[in-house]
Amino acid sequence: MPLFTVKVKWGKEVYPDVEINTDEPPLVFKAQLFALTGVNPNRQKVMMKGGTLKDDTWGNIQIVEGQNILMMGSKDEDVPIEPTVKPMFVEDMTETQLATVTNMPAGLTNLGNTCYLNATVQCLKTVPELRQALTDFNAASSSSLSNFAPAEKITIAMSDLYRTMESNQTIPPLVLLQVLHQAFPRFADKVEGHHMQQDANECWVELIRMLQQKLPALKNKNNDKSTTNYKSAIDQFFGGSFNVEWKCVESDIEEVTKTTESFLQLSCFISQDVKYMHSGLKNRMQEHITKHSPILGKDAVYTKTSKINRLPAYLTIQFVRFFYKEKDKINAKILKDIKFPIEFDAFELCTPELQEKLVPVRRKFQELEDKLAHEGVKLSAKQLAESKQEKPTAPYWFEDDYGSNNSGYYSLQAVLTHKGRSSSSGHYVGWVRESPTSEKWIKCDDDTVTPVATEDILKLSGGGDWHCAYVLLYGPKLLPMETSSLSS
């Protein structure tokens, strides 16, 4: 692999030991310079012996070890803004123009069938604790990502990307894509010279698994004396666990076996009788599995019953919409309409012991509803959002388990959808709530970011060739602080 270490000079700044890989297009090197300097690739003028560097080809430029490279260009915030020629009214604006003036979040450039990555990044970005963990992450100082293991490369790239996205401008996620391809070569597969479409949930799972290895657990800032049993922020905020019972259907004398299992996602199985997400989840909680019976000395059918004994703050639910079609050699899609709620109650899926622990905070939510009903108050979505923003909210976690959910109530905050007939084709889009306490939603379709209504989110349940919900991310339903003292 033709790797070179060079020195880059930009104004008064000098960056030694910057790595160039001439097997990659020059745009990847420019993305590294973007991460170091904040100068967008389209504003960079990179000069060296042999000429000025282009985006797509190295041309006649020959890189040598230790070479001096000069970069010119200004950060976007340093560039004077051209004055507006004439006023434009909101009613006359296109969706893209409206997104700009309403301070929409940053879009992500599609780098060739990379919508699966863009949608995943946008959905995960809605978790404030994940953003905080990435901000706090400290890697050993080095200007070259090649010195790190894959998990650390991806964690650094995610941290840098989220930091850059705070500018609310469209960003090309070049570095993250590059390290993803290095860590998981299957995501770099090509057909006729173009990158293939990939499964967004596989990308989601692999990114979470990498972050799980490197992001340390967060401390509860509201309680300096609190300790955590988790090594990773991913286990802390995304991880749940089951109590599992195995009962052999074919033997009355074999004792029931009890085990525990952890999860980072719940699966909603789609069958002929499933019309609602809750039904699909319950089917997953009780299933029949064939395995070896030590009593019978042969394979036997077991009933596996699972109950949740730890609810994470953020609950990820995958709709199992794809199955392998042997005839066509593809992961074909189940288009069936499966309804999902904006607010989800996981109480019924929990163990009796956890249900008992959830009751006190659930009672406070009920008291709030009763109080509003008694006063004849029915807040509109807009008023409800404003009331949440004005008031602090009570802790959503158990006092001895920061990162858990203490009520069983969840609010939907991100939906990753797929449009098409197979997981390796079509198009992925992220639909995200503006903030945990907001009723406003945003459609993140690569570099096009536009506001949408809650009604549009509910239309993503499937049933046709329109966008179908594939992965849902639920966050904790937040209780206004003054309500939390009603039962005291």
PAMIRO-937293 format. One record per residue (C-alpha): residue in three letters; z negated, x negated, y negated; chain; residue number from 1. Coordinates in nm, 2 decimals, padded with zeros to 4 digits. Each point is the difference from the previous one (the first is absolute). Layout:
BEGIN
["ALA",[Z,X,Y],"A",NUM]
...
END
This chain:
BEGIN
["MET",[00.00,00.00,00.00],"A",1]
["PRO",[00.11,-00.16,-00.34],"A",2]
["LEU",[-00.34,00.01,-00.18],"A",3]
["PHE",[-00.05,-00.20,-00.32],"A",4]
["THR",[-00.29,-00.04,-00.24],"A",5]
["VAL",[00.10,-00.02,-00.37],"A",6]
["LYS",[-00.16,-00.01,-00.34],"A",7]
["VAL",[00.07,00.29,-00.24],"A",8]
["LYS",[-00.04,-00.03,-00.38],"A",9]
["TRP",[-00.02,00.31,-00.21],"A",10]
["GLY",[-00.08,-00.05,-00.37],"A",11]
["LYS",[-00.33,-00.20,-00.01],"A",12]
["GLU",[-00.08,00.10,00.36],"A",13]
["VAL",[00.07,-00.22,00.30],"A",14]
["TYR",[-00.02,00.13,00.36],"A",15]
["PRO",[00.00,-00.28,00.25],"A",16]
["ASP",[00.05,00.05,00.38],"A",17]
["VAL",[00.21,00.32,-00.03],"A",18]
["GLU",[00.19,00.06,00.33],"A",19]
["ILE",[00.37,00.07,00.04],"A",20]
["ASN",[00.16,00.12,00.32],"A",21]
["THR",[00.38,-00.02,-00.04],"A",22]
["ASP",[00.05,00.22,00.30],"A",23]
["GLU",[-00.12,00.29,-00.21],"A",24]
["PRO",[00.20,00.13,-00.30],"A",25]
["PRO",[-00.10,-00.15,-00.34],"A",26]
["LEU",[-00.15,00.34,-00.10],"A",27]
["VAL",[-00.29,-00.07,00.23],"A",28]
["PHE",[-00.07,-00.33,-00.19],"A",29]
["LYS",[00.02,00.19,-00.33],"A",30]
["ALA",[-00.25,00.25,00.14],"A",31]
["GLN",[-00.24,-00.29,00.06],"A",32]
["LEU",[00.05,-00.10,-00.36],"A",33]
["PHE",[-00.06,00.36,-00.10],"A",34]
["ALA",[-00.34,-00.01,00.18],"A",35]
["LEU",[-00.09,-00.32,-00.17],"A",36]
["THR",[00.11,00.07,-00.35],"A",37]
["GLY",[00.05,00.37,-00.04],"A",38]
["VAL",[00.36,-00.04,-00.12],"A",39]
["ASN",[00.22,00.26,00.17],"A",40]
["PRO",[00.29,-00.15,00.21],"A",41]
["ASN",[00.26,00.17,-00.22],"A",42]
["ARG",[-00.15,-00.19,-00.31],"A",43]
["GLN",[-00.02,-00.34,00.18],"A",44]
["LYS",[00.25,-00.28,-00.07],"A",45]
["VAL",[-00.07,-00.27,00.26],"A",46]
["MET",[00.18,-00.33,-00.06],"A",47]
["MET",[00.02,-00.31,00.21],"A",48]
["LYS",[00.24,-00.28,00.09],"A",49]
["GLY",[00.32,00.17,00.11],"A",50]
["GLY",[-00.01,00.30,-00.23],"A",51]
["THR",[-00.19,00.33,-00.07],"A",52]
["LEU",[-00.14,00.19,00.30],"A",53]
["LYS",[00.15,00.33,00.08],"A",54]
["ASP",[-00.16,00.29,00.19],"A",55]
["ASP",[00.21,00.02,00.32],"A",56]
["THR",[00.13,-00.35,00.07],"A",57]
["TRP",[-00.10,-00.36,-00.04],"A",58]
["GLY",[00.36,-00.11,-00.08],"A",59]
["ASN",[00.04,-00.37,-00.06],"A",60]
["ILE",[-00.37,-00.06,-00.07],"A",61]
["GLN",[-00.16,-00.25,00.24],"A",62]
["ILE",[-00.38,00.01,00.01],"A",63]
["VAL",[-00.19,-00.32,00.06],"A",64]
["GLU",[-00.37,-00.06,00.07],"A",65]
["GLY",[-00.21,-00.03,-00.31],"A",66]
["GLN",[00.28,00.11,-00.23],"A",67]
["ASN",[-00.08,00.11,-00.36],"A",68]
["ILE",[00.12,00.35,-00.09],"A",69]
["LEU",[00.00,00.16,-00.34],"A",70]
["MET",[-00.06,00.38,-00.04],"A",71]
["MET",[00.06,00.19,-00.33],"A",72]
["GLY",[-00.09,00.36,-00.06],"A",73]
["SER",[-00.26,00.23,-00.15],"A",74]
["LYS",[-00.24,00.24,00.15],"A",75]
["ASP",[00.09,00.37,-00.06],"A",76]
["GLU",[-00.30,00.05,-00.23],"A",77]
["ASP",[00.12,-00.29,-00.22],"A",78]
["VAL",[00.35,00.14,-00.05],"A",79]
["PRO",[00.04,00.20,-00.32],"A",80]
["ILE",[00.08,00.37,00.07],"A",81]
["GLU",[00.31,00.14,-00.16],"A",82]
["PRO",[-00.10,00.28,-00.24],"A",83]
["THR",[00.10,00.36,00.09],"A",84]
["VAL",[00.32,00.10,-00.17],"A",85]
["LYS",[-00.07,00.38,00.01],"A",86]
["PRO",[-00.29,00.21,00.13],"A",87]
["MET",[00.04,00.17,00.34],"A",88]
["PHE",[-00.19,00.31,00.10],"A",89]
["VAL",[-00.16,00.04,00.34],"A",90]
["GLU",[00.22,00.31,00.07],"A",91]
["ASP",[00.31,-00.22,-00.03],"A",92]
["MET",[-00.12,-00.29,00.22],"A",93]
["THR",[00.12,-00.08,00.35],"A",94]
["GLU",[-00.26,-00.04,00.28],"A",95]
["THR",[00.02,-00.38,-00.03],"A",96]
["GLN",[-00.05,00.01,-00.38],"A",97]
["LEU",[-00.29,00.25,00.05],"A",98]
["ALA",[-00.16,-00.24,00.25],"A",99]
["THR",[00.02,-00.28,-00.26],"A",100]
["VAL",[-00.17,00.18,-00.29],"A",101]
["THR",[-00.27,00.16,00.22],"A",102]
["ASN",[-00.12,-00.34,00.12],"A",103]
["MET",[00.11,00.04,00.36],"A",104]
["PRO",[-00.11,-00.27,00.24],"A",105]
["ALA",[00.23,-00.29,00.09],"A",106]
["GLY",[00.29,00.06,00.24],"A",107]
["LEU",[00.11,-00.24,00.26],"A",108]
["THR",[00.36,-00.13,00.04],"A",109]
["ASN",[00.17,00.08,00.33],"A",110]
["LEU",[00.11,-00.34,00.13],"A",111]
["GLY",[00.23,00.14,00.27],"A",112]
["ASN",[-00.16,00.27,00.23],"A",113]
["THR",[-00.35,-00.09,-00.12],"A",114]
["CYS",[-00.10,00.35,-00.10],"A",115]
["TYR",[-00.24,00.00,00.31],"A",116]
["LEU",[-00.20,-00.28,-00.17],"A",117]
["ASN",[00.02,00.14,-00.35],"A",118]
["ALA",[-00.14,00.34,00.11],"A",119]
["THR",[-00.28,-00.16,00.20],"A",120]
["VAL",[-00.10,-00.23,-00.29],"A",121]
["GLN",[-00.01,00.30,-00.25],"A",122]
["CYS",[-00.21,00.21,00.24],"A",123]
["LEU",[-00.26,-00.27,00.07],"A",124]
["LYS",[-00.02,-00.08,-00.37],"A",125]
["THR",[-00.17,00.34,-00.06],"A",126]
["VAL",[-00.33,-00.14,00.16],"A",127]
["PRO",[-00.20,-00.15,-00.28],"A",128]
["GLU",[-00.23,-00.18,00.24],"A",129]
["LEU",[00.30,-00.17,00.16],"A",130]
["ARG",[00.13,-00.11,-00.34],"A",131]
["GLN",[-00.35,-00.13,-00.09],"A",132]
["ALA",[-00.02,-00.20,00.33],"A",133]
["LEU",[00.34,-00.15,-00.06],"A",134]
["THR",[-00.10,-00.09,-00.36],"A",135]
["ASP",[-00.32,-00.17,00.12],"A",136]
["PHE",[00.18,-00.19,00.28],"A",137]
["ASN",[-00.01,-00.37,-00.05],"A",138]
["ALA",[00.24,-00.22,00.19],"A",139]
["ALA",[-00.02,-00.38,00.00],"A",140]
["SER",[00.20,-00.12,-00.30],"A",141]
["SER",[00.36,-00.09,00.08],"A",142]
["SER",[00.33,00.06,-00.17],"A",143]
["SER",[00.17,00.03,00.34],"A",144]
["LEU",[-00.05,00.30,00.24],"A",145]
["SER",[00.13,-00.21,00.29],"A",146]
["ASN",[-00.34,-00.17,00.03],"A",147]
["PHE",[-00.16,00.33,00.11],"A",148]
["ALA",[-00.02,00.20,00.32],"A",149]
["PRO",[00.20,00.33,00.01],"A",150]
["ALA",[-00.29,00.23,-00.07],"A",151]
["GLU",[-00.10,-00.20,-00.30],"A",152]
["LYS",[00.36,-00.02,-00.13],"A",153]
["ILE",[00.03,00.38,00.02],"A",154]
["THR",[-00.34,00.05,-00.17],"A",155]
["ILE",[00.09,-00.23,-00.28],"A",156]
["ALA",[00.34,00.16,-00.05],"A",157]
["MET",[-00.15,00.35,00.00],"A",158]
["SER",[-00.27,-00.11,-00.26],"A",159]
["ASP",[00.27,-00.16,-00.22],"A",160]
["LEU",[00.23,00.30,00.03],"A",161]
["TYR",[-00.27,00.26,-00.10],"A",162]
["ARG",[-00.10,-00.22,-00.29],"A",163]
["THR",[00.36,-00.02,-00.12],"A",164]
["MET",[00.05,00.37,00.04],"A",165]
["GLU",[-00.27,00.07,-00.26],"A",166]
["SER",[00.28,-00.07,-00.26],"A",167]
["ASN",[00.15,00.34,00.10],"A",168]
["GLN",[00.35,-00.16,00.02],"A",169]
["THR",[00.23,-00.01,00.30],"A",170]
["ILE",[-00.08,-00.30,00.22],"A",171]
["PRO",[00.20,-00.16,00.28],"A",172]
["PRO",[-00.25,-00.05,00.29],"A",173]
["LEU",[00.18,-00.32,00.11],"A",174]
["VAL",[-00.30,-00.21,00.10],"A",175]
["LEU",[-00.17,00.27,00.20],"A",176]
["LEU",[00.33,00.07,00.18],"A",177]
["GLN",[00.05,-00.37,00.08],"A",178]
["VAL",[-00.34,-00.05,00.15],"A",179]
["LEU",[00.03,00.33,00.19],"A",180]
["HIS",[00.32,-00.13,00.16],"A",181]
["GLN",[-00.17,-00.32,00.08],"A",182]
["ALA",[-00.30,00.17,00.16],"A",183]
["PHE",[00.20,00.26,00.18],"A",184]
["PRO",[00.36,-00.11,00.07],"A",185]
["ARG",[00.10,00.34,00.13],"A",186]
["PHE",[-00.01,00.13,-00.36],"A",187]
["ALA",[00.26,-00.26,-00.09],"A",188]
["ASP",[00.26,00.13,00.26],"A",189]
["LYS",[00.35,00.03,-00.14],"A",190]
["VAL",[00.31,00.20,00.08],"A",191]
["GLU",[00.33,-00.12,-00.14],"A",192]
["GLY",[-00.18,-00.23,-00.24],"A",193]
["HIS",[-00.23,00.27,-00.14],"A",194]
["HIS",[-00.37,00.06,00.07],"A",195]
["MET",[-00.07,00.29,00.24],"A",196]
["GLN",[-00.21,00.30,-00.10],"A",197]
["GLN",[-00.35,-00.03,00.15],"A",198]
["ASP",[-00.28,00.24,00.11],"A",199]
["ALA",[-00.23,00.05,-00.30],"A",200]
["ASN",[-00.31,00.08,00.21],"A",201]
["GLU",[00.05,-00.33,00.19],"A",202]
["CYS",[00.01,-00.18,-00.33],"A",203]
["TRP",[-00.31,00.19,-00.11],"A",204]
["VAL",[-00.19,-00.09,00.32],"A",205]
["GLU",[00.10,-00.37,-00.02],"A",206]
["LEU",[-00.09,-00.04,-00.37],"A",207]
["ILE",[-00.34,00.16,00.06],"A",208]
["ARG",[-00.05,-00.22,00.30],"A",209]
["MET",[00.07,-00.31,-00.20],"A",210]
["LEU",[-00.23,00.11,-00.29],"A",211]
["GLN",[-00.27,00.08,00.26],"A",212]
["GLN",[-00.01,-00.37,00.09],"A",213]
["LYS",[-00.04,-00.13,-00.35],"A",214]
["LEU",[-00.16,00.25,-00.24],"A",215]
["PRO",[-00.38,-00.03,00.01],"A",216]
["ALA",[-00.21,00.32,-00.02],"A",217]
["LEU",[-00.10,00.12,-00.35],"A",218]
["LYS",[-00.36,00.02,-00.12],"A",219]
["ASN",[-00.13,00.32,-00.15],"A",220]
["LYS",[-00.03,-00.08,-00.37],"A",221]
["ASN",[-00.23,00.30,-00.05],"A",222]
["ASN",[-00.25,-00.15,00.24],"A",223]
["ASP",[-00.06,-00.38,-00.02],"A",224]
["LYS",[-00.23,00.01,00.31],"A",225]
["SER",[00.25,00.17,00.22],"A",226]
["THR",[00.15,-00.19,00.30],"A",227]
["THR",[00.31,00.07,00.20],"A",228]
["ASN",[00.07,-00.02,00.38],"A",229]
["TYR",[00.37,-00.05,-00.06],"A",230]
["LYS",[00.18,-00.33,-00.02],"A",231]
["SER",[00.32,00.16,-00.15],"A",232]
["ALA",[00.06,00.24,-00.28],"A",233]
["ILE",[00.26,00.16,00.22],"A",234]
["ASP",[-00.25,00.09,00.27],"A",235]
["GLN",[-00.25,00.10,-00.27],"A",236]
["PHE",[00.23,00.25,-00.19],"A",237]
["PHE",[00.28,00.09,00.26],"A",238]
["GLY",[-00.18,-00.04,00.33],"A",239]
["GLY",[-00.16,00.28,00.20],"A",240]
["SER",[-00.13,00.02,00.36],"A",241]
["PHE",[-00.01,00.25,00.28],"A",242]
["ASN",[-00.25,00.09,00.27],"A",243]
["VAL",[00.21,00.05,00.31],"A",244]
["GLU",[-00.08,00.17,00.33],"A",245]
["TRP",[00.21,-00.04,00.31],"A",246]
["LYS",[-00.03,00.27,00.27],"A",247]
["CYS",[00.19,-00.02,00.33],"A",248]
["VAL",[00.17,00.33,00.06],"A",249]
["GLU",[00.05,-00.07,00.37],"A",250]
["SER",[-00.36,-00.09,00.09],"A",251]
["ASP",[-00.33,00.19,-00.05],"A",252]
["ILE",[-00.22,-00.29,00.10],"A",253]
["GLU",[00.14,-00.26,-00.24],"A",254]
["GLU",[-00.23,-00.03,-00.30],"A",255]
["VAL",[00.14,00.04,-00.36],"A",256]
["THR",[00.07,-00.33,-00.16],"A",257]
["LYS",[-00.09,-00.05,-00.37],"A",258]
["THR",[00.17,-00.26,-00.22],"A",259]
["THR",[00.07,-00.07,-00.37],"A",260]
["GLU",[00.34,-00.07,-00.16],"A",261]
["SER",[00.09,-00.10,-00.36],"A",262]
["PHE",[00.30,00.12,-00.20],"A",263]
["LEU",[00.18,-00.07,-00.32],"A",264]
["GLN",[00.23,00.30,00.04],"A",265]
["LEU",[-00.02,00.34,00.15],"A",266]
["SER",[00.31,00.14,00.18],"A",267]
["CYS",[00.13,00.35,-00.05],"A",268]
["PHE",[00.19,00.08,00.32],"A",269]
["ILE",[00.29,00.25,-00.05],"A",270]
["SER",[00.06,00.24,00.29],"A",271]
["GLN",[00.16,00.34,00.03],"A",272]
["ASP",[-00.33,00.19,-00.08],"A",273]
["VAL",[-00.11,-00.22,-00.29],"A",274]
["LYS",[00.07,00.14,-00.35],"A",275]
["TYR",[-00.28,-00.15,-00.20],"A",276]
["MET",[-00.13,-00.36,-00.03],"A",277]
["HIS",[-00.35,00.10,00.11],"A",278]
["SER",[00.13,00.13,00.33],"A",279]
["GLY",[00.20,-00.32,00.06],"A",280]
["LEU",[-00.32,-00.20,-00.06],"A",281]
["LYS",[-00.21,00.21,00.23],"A",282]
["ASN",[00.26,-00.05,00.28],"A",283]
["ARG",[-00.05,-00.37,-00.04],"A",284]
["MET",[-00.38,00.04,00.03],"A",285]
["GLN",[00.03,00.15,00.35],"A",286]
["GLU",[00.28,-00.13,00.23],"A",287]
["HIS",[00.06,-00.06,00.37],"A",288]
["ILE",[00.06,-00.36,00.11],"A",289]
["THR",[00.07,-00.14,00.35],"A",290]
["LYS",[-00.20,-00.31,00.09],"A",291]
["HIS",[-00.16,-00.17,00.30],"A",292]
["SER",[-00.31,00.18,00.14],"A",293]
["PRO",[-00.26,-00.24,00.16],"A",294]
["ILE",[-00.15,00.29,00.20],"A",295]
["LEU",[00.33,00.14,00.14],"A",296]
["GLY",[00.15,-00.35,00.03],"A",297]
["LYS",[00.33,00.13,-00.15],"A",298]
["ASP",[00.16,00.10,-00.33],"A",299]
["ALA",[-00.14,00.34,-00.12],"A",300]
["VAL",[00.02,00.23,-00.30],"A",301]
["TYR",[-00.27,-00.03,-00.26],"A",302]
["THR",[-00.09,00.22,-00.29],"A",303]
["LYS",[-00.06,-00.23,-00.30],"A",304]
["THR",[-00.20,00.17,-00.28],"A",305]
["SER",[-00.05,-00.18,-00.33],"A",306]
["LYS",[-00.23,00.08,-00.29],"A",307]
["ILE",[-00.02,-00.19,-00.32],"A",308]
["ASN",[-00.34,-00.17,-00.06],"A",309]
["ARG",[00.10,-00.18,-00.32],"A",310]
["LEU",[00.23,00.13,-00.27],"A",311]
["PRO",[00.16,-00.26,-00.23],"A",312]
["ALA",[00.04,00.06,-00.37],"A",313]
["TYR",[00.38,00.00,00.04],"A",314]
["LEU",[00.15,00.18,00.29],"A",315]
["THR",[00.35,-00.09,00.11],"A",316]
["ILE",[00.19,00.26,00.21],"A",317]
["GLN",[00.33,-00.07,00.17],"A",318]
["PHE",[00.23,00.28,00.10],"A",319]
["VAL",[00.15,-00.11,00.33],"A",320]
["ARG",[00.35,00.11,-00.10],"A",321]
["PHE",[00.21,-00.26,00.20],"A",322]
["PHE",[00.07,-00.03,00.37],"A",323]
["TYR",[00.23,-00.23,00.18],"A",324]
["LYS",[00.33,00.17,00.10],"A",325]
["GLU",[00.13,-00.19,00.31],"A",326]
["LYS",[00.35,00.14,-00.03],"A",327]
["ASP",[00.06,-00.11,-00.36],"A",328]
["LYS",[-00.24,-00.30,00.02],"A",329]
["ILE",[-00.17,00.10,-00.33],"A",330]
["ASN",[-00.34,00.13,-00.12],"A",331]
["ALA",[00.10,00.36,-00.06],"A",332]
["LYS",[-00.19,00.22,-00.24],"A",333]
["ILE",[-00.18,00.33,00.04],"A",334]
["LEU",[00.08,00.20,-00.31],"A",335]
["LYS",[-00.25,00.28,00.07],"A",336]
["ASP",[-00.19,00.15,-00.30],"A",337]
["ILE",[-00.37,-00.11,00.03],"A",338]
["LYS",[-00.21,00.13,-00.28],"A",339]
["PHE",[-00.27,-00.23,-00.15],"A",340]
["PRO",[-00.27,00.08,-00.26],"A",341]
["ILE",[-00.06,-00.16,-00.34],"A",342]
["GLU",[-00.37,00.02,00.09],"A",343]
["PHE",[-00.10,-00.08,00.36],"A",344]
["ASP",[-00.33,00.06,00.18],"A",345]
["ALA",[-00.06,-00.23,00.29],"A",346]
["PHE",[-00.34,00.16,00.10],"A",347]
["GLU",[00.13,00.16,00.32],"A",348]
["LEU",[00.12,-00.33,00.13],"A",349]
["CYS",[-00.34,-00.17,-00.02],"A",350]
["THR",[-00.29,-00.05,00.24],"A",351]
["PRO",[-00.30,00.23,-00.04],"A",352]
["GLU",[-00.20,-00.29,-00.12],"A",353]
["LEU",[00.24,-00.08,-00.28],"A",354]
["GLN",[00.04,00.37,-00.09],"A",355]
["GLU",[-00.37,00.02,-00.05],"A",356]
["LYS",[00.02,-00.31,-00.24],"A",357]
["LEU",[00.29,00.16,-00.19],"A",358]
["VAL",[-00.19,00.33,-00.08],"A",359]
["PRO",[-00.20,-00.10,-00.31],"A",360]
["VAL",[00.30,-00.10,-00.21],"A",361]
["ARG",[00.21,00.28,00.14],"A",362]
["ARG",[-00.28,00.24,-00.12],"A",363]
["LYS",[00.04,-00.15,-00.35],"A",364]
["PHE",[00.37,00.07,00.00],"A",365]
["GLN",[-00.08,00.36,00.10],"A",366]
["GLU",[-00.26,00.04,-00.27],"A",367]
["LEU",[00.26,-00.11,-00.26],"A",368]
["GLU",[00.25,00.26,00.13],"A",369]
["ASP",[-00.27,00.27,00.00],"A",370]
["LYS",[-00.11,-00.10,-00.35],"A",371]
["LEU",[00.36,00.03,-00.13],"A",372]
["ALA",[00.05,00.33,00.18],"A",373]
["HIS",[-00.32,00.14,-00.14],"A",374]
["GLU",[00.10,-00.09,-00.35],"A",375]
["GLY",[00.34,00.14,00.05],"A",376]
["VAL",[00.16,-00.33,-00.07],"A",377]
["LYS",[00.33,-00.08,00.16],"A",378]
["LEU",[00.13,-00.32,-00.14],"A",379]
["SER",[00.37,-00.07,-00.01],"A",380]
["ALA",[00.13,-00.32,00.17],"A",381]
["LYS",[00.03,-00.16,-00.35],"A",382]
["GLN",[-00.35,00.10,-00.10],"A",383]
["LEU",[-00.14,-00.12,00.33],"A",384]
["ALA",[00.16,-00.34,-00.04],"A",385]
["GLU",[-00.13,-00.03,-00.36],"A",386]
["SER",[-00.35,00.10,00.11],"A",387]
["LYS",[00.00,-00.27,00.27],"A",388]
["GLN",[00.12,-00.27,-00.24],"A",389]
["GLU",[-00.28,00.09,-00.25],"A",390]
["LYS",[-00.28,-00.02,00.25],"A",391]
["PRO",[-00.11,-00.28,00.23],"A",392]
["THR",[00.01,00.08,00.37],"A",393]
["ALA",[-00.27,-00.04,00.27],"A",394]
["PRO",[00.03,-00.26,00.27],"A",395]
["TYR",[00.24,00.11,00.28],"A",396]
["TRP",[-00.16,-00.23,00.26],"A",397]
["PHE",[-00.32,-00.01,00.20],"A",398]
["GLU",[-00.27,-00.21,-00.17],"A",399]
["ASP",[-00.01,-00.24,00.30],"A",400]
["ASP",[00.38,-00.01,00.06],"A",401]
["TYR",[00.21,-00.08,-00.31],"A",402]
["GLY",[00.36,00.09,00.07],"A",403]
["SER",[-00.08,00.31,00.21],"A",404]
["ASN",[00.05,00.37,-00.08],"A",405]
["ASN",[-00.32,00.20,-00.03],"A",406]
["SER",[00.14,00.35,-00.02],"A",407]
["GLY",[00.30,00.03,00.23],"A",408]
["TYR",[00.20,00.13,-00.29],"A",409]
["TYR",[00.32,-00.18,-00.10],"A",410]
["SER",[00.26,00.03,-00.27],"A",411]
["LEU",[00.36,-00.10,00.07],"A",412]
["GLN",[00.10,-00.30,-00.22],"A",413]
["ALA",[00.33,-00.14,00.15],"A",414]
["VAL",[00.28,00.12,00.22],"A",415]
["LEU",[00.26,-00.23,00.16],"A",416]
["THR",[00.32,00.20,00.09],"A",417]
["HIS",[00.31,-00.06,00.19],"A",418]
["LYS",[00.34,00.16,-00.05],"A",419]
["GLY",[00.25,-00.04,00.28],"A",420]
["ARG",[00.03,00.03,00.38],"A",421]
["SER",[-00.14,-00.33,00.14],"A",422]
["SER",[-00.27,-00.24,-00.10],"A",423]
["SER",[00.25,-00.29,-00.03],"A",424]
["SER",[00.22,00.19,-00.25],"A",425]
["GLY",[-00.04,00.24,-00.29],"A",426]
["HIS",[-00.23,-00.05,-00.30],"A",427]
["TYR",[-00.37,-00.03,-00.06],"A",428]
["VAL",[-00.18,00.11,-00.32],"A",429]
["GLY",[-00.37,-00.02,-00.12],"A",430]
["TRP",[-00.16,00.30,-00.17],"A",431]
["VAL",[-00.33,-00.09,-00.16],"A",432]
["ARG",[-00.27,00.17,-00.20],"A",433]
["GLU",[-00.03,-00.15,-00.35],"A",434]
["SER",[-00.37,-00.08,00.05],"A",435]
["PRO",[-00.28,00.12,00.24],"A",436]
["THR",[-00.11,00.26,-00.25],"A",437]
["SER",[00.34,00.11,-00.13],"A",438]
["GLU",[00.20,00.30,00.10],"A",439]
["LYS",[00.33,-00.17,-00.10],"A",440]
["TRP",[00.23,-00.15,00.26],"A",441]
["ILE",[00.27,-00.27,-00.02],"A",442]
["LYS",[00.31,-00.05,00.21],"A",443]
["CYS",[00.06,-00.37,00.06],"A",444]
["ASP",[00.36,-00.03,00.12],"A",445]
["ASP",[00.05,-00.37,-00.01],"A",446]
["ASP",[00.06,-00.09,-00.37],"A",447]
["THR",[00.02,00.37,-00.10],"A",448]
["VAL",[-00.34,00.14,-00.09],"A",449]
["THR",[-00.03,00.36,-00.11],"A",450]
["PRO",[-00.28,00.26,-00.04],"A",451]
["VAL",[-00.01,00.29,00.25],"A",452]
["ALA",[-00.21,00.31,00.05],"A",453]
["THR",[-00.26,00.07,00.28],"A",454]
["GLU",[00.24,00.27,00.12],"A",455]
["ASP",[00.26,-00.27,00.07],"A",456]
["ILE",[-00.25,-00.19,00.22],"A",457]
["LEU",[-00.06,00.30,00.22],"A",458]
["LYS",[00.38,00.03,00.05],"A",459]
["LEU",[-00.01,-00.33,00.19],"A",460]
["SER",[-00.12,00.16,00.32],"A",461]
["GLY",[00.34,-00.02,00.17],"A",462]
["GLY",[00.23,00.25,00.17],"A",463]
["GLY",[00.34,-00.14,-00.12],"A",464]
["ASP",[00.18,-00.30,-00.12],"A",465]
["TRP",[-00.21,-00.02,-00.32],"A",466]
["HIS",[-00.28,-00.26,-00.03],"A",467]
["CYS",[-00.26,00.05,00.28],"A",468]
["ALA",[-00.36,-00.12,-00.01],"A",469]
["TYR",[-00.04,-00.30,00.23],"A",470]
["VAL",[-00.33,-00.16,-00.11],"A",471]
["LEU",[-00.27,00.17,-00.20],"A",472]
["LEU",[-00.28,-00.18,-00.18],"A",473]
["TYR",[-00.31,00.20,-00.08],"A",474]
["GLY",[-00.28,-00.12,-00.23],"A",475]
["PRO",[-00.36,00.13,-00.04],"A",476]
["LYS",[-00.04,00.33,-00.19],"A",477]
["LEU",[-00.21,-00.09,-00.30],"A",478]
["LEU",[-00.31,00.20,-00.11],"A",479]
["PRO",[-00.09,00.02,-00.37],"A",480]
["MET",[-00.32,-00.19,-00.06],"A",481]
["GLU",[-00.20,00.28,-00.16],"A",482]
["THR",[00.07,00.22,00.31],"A",483]
["SER",[-00.14,-00.27,00.23],"A",484]
["SER",[-00.35,00.07,-00.13],"A",485]
["LEU",[00.01,00.38,00.06],"A",486]
["SER",[-00.17,-00.02,00.33],"A",487]
["SER",[-00.26,-00.26,-00.11],"A",488]
END
